Amino acid sequence: MVKEIVAEEFESEVLGADVPVLVDFWAEWCSPCRMMGPVFKELSTEIGSQMKFFKLNVETERQVADYYGVMSIPTLILFKDGEEVLRLTGLRKKEAMLEELKPYLS
């Protein structure tokens, strides 16, 4: 399941999570982001029992995107134990993403 997240929840929901967390930094106007949406949702259905999935709108939550140096979207950042462990930028195929995420699955 994919949930929207706001800055006020970021520390507790992402950095304080006891499982890996994949955050999709996106915006409504971004065509590749909209194309990535269904892929992100499919991933959450397939491996959602092993990690959490959040979407963060860079337009409304700019301070979080700036803090993590998100310069282009879509950018997916995987957090584990409160630290960034993987960053994927641009549109990706689900199979390729699964391969890159596999080492971090519990």
Secondary structure as UniProt FT lines:
FT   STRAND          2..4
FT   HELIX           7..10
FT   HELIX           11..15
FT   STRAND          21..26
FT   TURN            28..29
FT   HELIX           31..47
FT   TURN            48..50
FT   STRAND          52..57
FT   TURN            58..60
FT   HELIX           62..67
FT   TURN            68..69
FT   STRAND          75..80
FT   TURN            81..82
FT   STRAND          83..89
FT   HELIX           94..101
FT   HELIX           102..104
//
